[in-house]
Every structure is written in C-alpha cells, then in structure tokens.
Amino acid sequence: MGQSEDRLRRLLEDELEECCEADVEHRMGELEQVADRADRVVHTDTAVLGVLSNETRLLLVRALDTAGRELCVCELEALADVSESAVSHALSDLANVGLVTREKRGKWRYYNATERATAILSTLDETRPRGENA
C-alpha cells in the first residue's frame, strides 16, 4: 500500500471508526472519478487562465466587455500602453482560447468579447472582496 493509500486508510478509520480494504477501494474509486472529470477540462482551463494572467490581454478583454460592442484593433491599440505588435499578439492569444471573436473588414480587424469572456469577468467581479477596486 502506498503512502497516500495509507493516509487515506487512516482518514477513513477516523471518519468511520472502522475501516476495511473495501472502504479504501471504494473511496479510491470515487477519487479516480473526480480526477477523471477534472482532468478532462484542466488543459483548456489552464490555457484560458494563462492567457488572462497577462495584464495587457486582461485589459483588452475587459475593454471589449466594458464597451459591450466590437472595437477596431486601432481603438484597442489606443487603450493599451504597449506596441502595436504586442496588441495584435495579445488579441490573437485571446481569440485562440475563445475569449474574443475577430472579423476582418477591408483593411481593419474588429474584435468583440465572447459570452465566455463576459461570464469569466462577471464571476471575477462578483467574487471580488469588498473594498477591492472594481
């Protein structure tokens, strides 16, 4: 029995006052199901959260969500205090994980926040501790 199974056995003994091998196997099965469900989305969630962990990308998606409409890349460049190429790269990253949509019209590209981006930002806003700037 591995160290984690030994610790699990001790936990179950504390919880159940008695513990047999079947109890440990049952709990391990439950934990494997939890891990399987979590593993299915971890890669995608990590990509989305990784993209949002950059201040420029978060600023851009916040601006699009706040505007409530599509904005041209030139408008977004005016908002960010970074180079044109940094804005383009950030928008590309946001589009790749499904947080913004993009549409090319003539020589201009327009971007809009997706419903997923809006939901994530709303959750952040709703769960922000009191007194923290909104």
PyMOL commands that set and color helices and strands:
alter all, ss='L'
color gray80, all
select helices_A, chain A and resi 3-16+21-52+55-67+73-79+84-96+115-126
alter helices_A, ss='H'
color red, helices_A
select strands_A, chain A and resi 71-72+100-105+108-113
alter strands_A, ss='S'
color yellow, strands_A
deselect
rebuild
show_as cartoon
